[in-house]
Structures are given as structure tokens and as C-alpha cells.
Amino acid sequence: MDRGKTAGETAFVEGSKSYTIPFITVTILFFMWGFFTVMNDVLIPHLKNVFILNHYQSMLVQLAFFGAYFIGSLAYFLLSWFFGDPVNKIGYRNGMFLGLLLAAAGSALFFPAALVQRYWLYLAALFVVGLGFVLLQITANPYVAILGPEKTASSRLNLSQGFNSFGTTIGPLIGGFLIFKYFAGNDAVKYPYLVYALIFLILAIIIRFSGLPQFKNPDMHHRDAGALRHRHLILGMIAIFVYVGAEVAIGSIMISFIKETVGLPENEASNFVAIYWGGLMIGRFAGAISLSKTSHSIRKYLLMLLSMVVTFTVIYFSIYLKSGTGIGYLLPIVFFIAMNYVAFMLGRSMASRTLLVFAVVAILLLITGLTTSGYVAIWAIVGIGIFNSIMWSNIFTLSIAGLGKYTSQGSSLLVMAILGGAVIPLIQGAMADAIGVHLSFIVPIACYVYIAFYGWRGYNLTH
């Protein structure tokens, strides 16, 4: 293959066949790891009660899980530096297969952890799952990007991330029901995570034998750290670090924030967590349309509006089936959907501009949450979810743009930056113990300020 080709052009070396089925198959993976990842938000208060932990100690759950992202992706980067890029050698499909096997093994470890009731063993299980997700992140994100032209990569990744958000939407609902209501004691996590292990194993078998294109680049066994020569990638790593950190920190502490603010029990508070993650689903499906190649403005905005209505309906019925809550309960979301719609128009279908606009809105919502109380503060924080929606996809695709043969290496560096999901929640947890949960939201404000900078200037390709 020509070394001068970009990642987007590589996709077409395989021929002119349609990539619809591969895209659908990989999108299922996005759904499953979204479902599992957000289960940590429900697992944290459960383990906090079981082991009598403070906020800082309970956030070790996120340190174990997202710390694995840093260690696993660092190992990948060093391998690519000294021995050549592993994905270029084994192919994207085999990389996803190995990632799913690790995720299955880690999920299965929850069973013995529940039997012996040791906090460190739960953390070890999450670490193994995190290592599996490292491989999935390194392979699946660029895999979606190269299944078509580079110009529409953000659109495709937003669509896949939309299904990832569908998983994060129903995850807290199902997880909250299973852990806090259906099962009791050790069974609360023992059997649900055993089911996850089985699902990951089945997906691994499907990926391995489904005939997905490999996209191997056997002639690209470069042994250097060439990706680090790209300034926009380095700045993108920082953007991913603070974005994932802010997103995870807000979701992780939300149940405690709601209990402290209005006194709702965990099972009811988990509904707000579902709405927070559901906001990402609303924004990502709309973002897939906004950043697509559709040029007809009226048709594009009508399709965006339709997608928002449909995804809102999914969120409503998901919560209704769990708790029987009326539609009035979710009416504030309509206001945020309208804000999101306007923000997309201000973004003018440009990945960088949309990222900037969404970051500024997130800052304003956090300031509102800090300066108010009661349900106004809660809804301001919950509303950030819909504006988080396109941040991962837009930062990721802006960061790997123009990397060519260093795309996989660059992806591993971006996945390494997911360490923010371990570090930022710890910082906010420590702040919550020191100054209170409410004031601790000053931490994600700083994160979104940097994201706004990246969407404004940091994304520019400077070599």
C-alpha cells in the first residue's frame, strides 16, 4: 500500500464493496461498551455502601477502570514505537476480537469478587475489562473512520457513538434496577456481570468469524513515534483527557449530588443519570446528521429534529418502563433539546466550531449549577449530557486528521488520554470531601474551558 495514503483513503484499497454490514457490526460494540462503562456510575454507590467508603475511596472504581486505559494504551504505543504498529500487523478485526476476550474475562472476575467480598478484587476485575476496552477503542474508533471518506468520518463516528450512548442511557436504568432492587447482597453484581461476560464472548466469536475486512497495513511496520510530531494530536490528547474526565466525573458523582441536594434515594436518582447519558444519545444522532455530507439545509435540520424527537421518546419510555414516571418529569429536557438544536445551527456543520459552541454551553450550565440549588441545579448539571454528545467524536477525528500511516499510533495516544476518566473524578471526589459535592463542580468547568480552546484554535494542523 502507498505510504502516502491517508487512513480514509486506505479504506478503498480493499475494493469498492459496501461497508454497511461491517459498520453495523462494529456499532454493536459501541453499544455494549457504553452499556458496561456507565454501569460504574451505579456500581460506585453500591460498593460505597457495601465497603463503607468515602467519595475519594469510591472513585477508585474509575481509577481502576480508566487507569487500565492509560497503562494499556501506553503499552500499545511503546510496542508500536519499538516493534512496529500491532494493528498494522494483525488487522483491526483481530484487535477487536482480542479486546472482547479481555472484556469477557474481566466481567467474569466479578463472580469470585462477590464471593470473597474484597474491594481490591472488584478493582482488579474492572482493570482487566478496561484493558479489553483499550483494544476496542484503539481499533473500533479508527475502523469506523476508515469505512468511508475522511470528510464524513465525524458523522460516522457520531452515529456509532449514538448507539454507544443508547447503551449508556439504558445502562443506569437496568443497572439501578438490578443492583438496588432485583438482586440483594452479593448477587447484586455477581449474576449481572456474569451475563456481560457471556455477551462479550458471543460478540468476540461474531467479530472473529463474520468476515469483516481486516484493513491490515503489513508494509507499514514503522518503528518510531511519528504521531507525536503532530501538534494538533498532542493538544487533542489533552482535550480527550479533560473531556472524558469531566464527563465521567459528573456522571459518577451525580447520584451523591442528587441525594445531597433533594434527598432522592439511589434508585430514583439513577433516573437522572440515565437522562444525563441519554442526552449524549440525542446529541450524537443529531450530530451524525449535522456533520454528514447532506447538503440540503432544510432537509438536514428536519432530520435532526426528527432524530431528537425519536431519541427523546426512547429515553422517556425507558424511564417509564422502569419507574412509571409521567412525561412531565422529563419536560426540562425539551428545553435542552431546543438549546442543542440552536447550538448545532451555530456550529454550521463544522466539527471544530460545533465543539467550541458546545463547550461554551457546558461551561454556562455548570456555572448555573454552581450558583443555584434544588432541581434547577440538578437539571443544569444533567443538561450537560446533551452538549457532551459530539465532543468525543469531534475531538477524535480532528486529532487523527492527516496522520496517515500514524493513525493507529495516534489512536493509541488518544486512548491513553482516557486516563482523564480516572484522574478527574478523583480530583472532584477529593474536592467533594473537602468543600462539598455542590462546589466540587468547579473542577469540570476548567476541563470545558480547555475543550473550548481546542475547538477554537488547538485543532489546527501544524506539523
Secondary structure, 3 states (H helix, E strand, C coil): CCCCCCHHHHHHHHCCCCCHHHHHHHHHHHHHHHHHHHHHHHHHHHHHHHCCCCHHHHCHHHHHHHHHHHHHHHHHHHHHHHHCCHHHHHCHHHHHHHHHHHHHHHHHCHHHHHHHCCHHHHHHHHHHHHHHHHHHHHHHHHHHHCCCCHHHHHHHHHHHHHHHHHHHHHHHHHHHHHHHHHCCCCHHHHHHHHHHHHHHHHHHHHHHHCCCCCCCCCCCCCCCCHHHHCHHHHHHHHHHHHHHHHHHHHHHHHHHHHHHHHCCCHHHHHHHHHHHHHHHHHHHHHHHHHCCCCCCHHHHHHHHHHHHHHHHHHHHHHHHHHHCCCHHHHHHHHHHHHHHHHHHHHHCCCHHHHHHHHHHHHHHHHHHHHHCCHHHHHHHHHCHHHHHCCHHHHHHHHHHCCCHHHHHHHHHHHHHHHHHHHHHHHHHHHHHHHHCCCHHHHHHHHHHHHHHHHHHHHCCCCC
